[in-house]
Amino acid sequence: NMKKISYIFFDLLTIAFLIGAYAIQYFTKKKLGMLRWVNYHNMQFQKNAVYGIVKYITVVVAIVLIVLIIAGYKKKKEMLGKIDLVMIMVMSVLGIVYLGITIFKSIETLAAYYFLMPLFGAATLMQIVRNGIAVGITKNEK
C-alpha cells in the first residue's frame, strides 16, 4: 500500500533528522574541534540577517499547518486509526519543541543552535507532511 510506504518513509526521515540533531549536539559538547567548527559557522550565520526572520516565519508556518491538521483530524476522527492519533501527538510535540527552541534558545545557550534548528524544522515538516497525507487522503476514501 502506497500510503503505508509513504508513512514509513516520512517517519524514517523524521528519525534520521532527530538522530542528526542529537549527533551534532553530542559531538559539539564532547569534541573541541567540532565546537570550534560550529562556533566558526555560527559567526558566518550571524552575519546573515535574513536567518533571524526566516526562523520565525518557518515556526509560524509549521504551527499553522499543525493546527490545520489537528482540526482536520478532529473532523475525521472516526475514519482515522489510533496510530494516526499517536503520530499527530508526535507531530504536535515536535512542533512545540521546535517553537520552544526557536524562542527560548540561542547560540549562547545552545552552541549548535544554527545546525539544530533546520534539523528540528525538517523533522517537524516530515511529520506535518505525513499527517497531512493521512488526514488529506482519508477524505477521498469516503
C-alpha positions in Angstrom: 0.0 0.0 0.0 1.5 3.3 -1.1 0.1 5.2 1.9 1.9 2.9 4.4 5.1 3.2 2.4 5.0 7.0 2.5 4.2 6.9 6.2 7.2 4.7 6.9 9.4 6.9 4.6 8.4 10.2 6.4 8.8 8.5 9.8 12.3 7.3 9.0 13.2 10.7 7.7 12.0 12.3 10.9 14.1 9.8 13.0 17.1 10.5 10.8 16.8 14.3 11.3 16.4 13.8 15.0 19.4 11.5 15.2 21.4 14.0 13.2 20.4 16.8 15.6 21.4 14.6 18.6 24.8 13.7 17.0 25.6 17.3 16.2 24.7 18.3 19.8 26.6 15.4 21.3 29.8 16.0 19.3 29.6 19.8 19.9 29.7 19.1 23.6 32.3 16.3 23.5 34.8 17.3 20.8 36.6 20.6 20.9 37.3 20.5 17.2 33.6 20.2 16.5 32.9 23.1 18.9 35.4 25.3 17.1 33.9 24.4 13.7 30.4 25.1 15.0 31.5 28.5 16.5 33.1 29.5 13.2 29.9 28.7 11.3 27.8 30.5 13.9 29.7 33.7 13.2 29.0 33.2 9.4 25.3 32.6 10.1 25.1 35.7 12.4 26.4 37.9 9.6 23.2 37.0 7.6 20.3 39.0 8.9 17.8 37.0 6.8 18.2 33.9 9.0 16.6 35.6 12.0 13.5 36.4 10.1 13.3 33.1 8.3 13.4 31.1 11.5 10.3 32.8 12.9 8.4 32.5 9.6 9.1 28.8 9.4 7.9 28.3 13.0 4.7 30.2 12.3 4.0 28.2 9.2 4.7 24.9 11.0 2.3 25.9 13.9 -0.4 26.9 11.4 -0.1 23.7 9.5 -0.1 21.6 12.7 -3.3 23.4 13.9 -4.9 22.8 10.4 -4.0 19.1 10.6 -5.4 18.7 14.1 -8.6 20.4 13.0 -8.8 18.0 10.0 -8.2 15.1 12.3 -11.0 16.2 14.7 -13.4 16.3 11.7 -12.4 12.8 10.5 -11.6 11.1 13.8 -13.9 8.1 13.2 -12.2 7.3 9.9 -8.6 7.6 11.1 -6.9 5.0 13.3 -5.2 5.1 16.7 -1.7 5.2 15.0 -2.8 8.5 13.3 -3.7 10.0 16.7 -0.3 8.9 18.1 1.5 10.4 15.1 -0.4 13.6 15.4 0.6 13.8 19.0 4.3 13.2 18.0 3.9 16.0 15.4 2.5 18.3 18.0 5.3 17.6 20.5 7.9 18.2 17.7 6.1 21.4 16.8 6.2 22.6 20.5 9.9 21.6 20.8 10.7 23.5 17.6 8.8 26.5 18.8 10.4 26.4 22.2 14.0 26.0 20.9 13.4 28.8 18.4 12.1 31.3 21.0 14.0 30.3 24.2 17.4 29.1 22.9 20.2 30.9 21.1 23.8 30.2 20.4 24.7 31.4 23.9 22.6 28.6 25.5 22.9 26.0 22.7 26.2 26.2 20.7 24.9 24.1 17.8 21.7 26.2 17.5 22.0 27.1 13.8 22.6 23.4 13.0 19.9 22.0 15.2 17.1 24.4 14.0 17.0 23.2 10.4 17.1 19.6 11.6 14.2 20.1 14.1 12.4 22.0 11.4 12.9 19.3 8.9 11.8 16.6 11.4 8.7 18.6 12.2 8.0 19.2 8.4 8.2 15.4 7.8 5.6 14.8 10.4 3.4 17.6 9.0 3.6 16.1 5.6 3.0 12.5 6.9 -0.1 13.6 8.9 -1.3 15.9 6.2 -1.3 12.9 3.8 -3.2 10.8 6.5 -5.8 13.5 7.0 -6.0 14.6 3.4 -6.3 11.1 1.8 -9.0 9.9 4.3 -11.4 12.5 2.8 -11.0 10.8 -0.6 -11.7 7.3 0.7 -15.3 8.1 1.9 
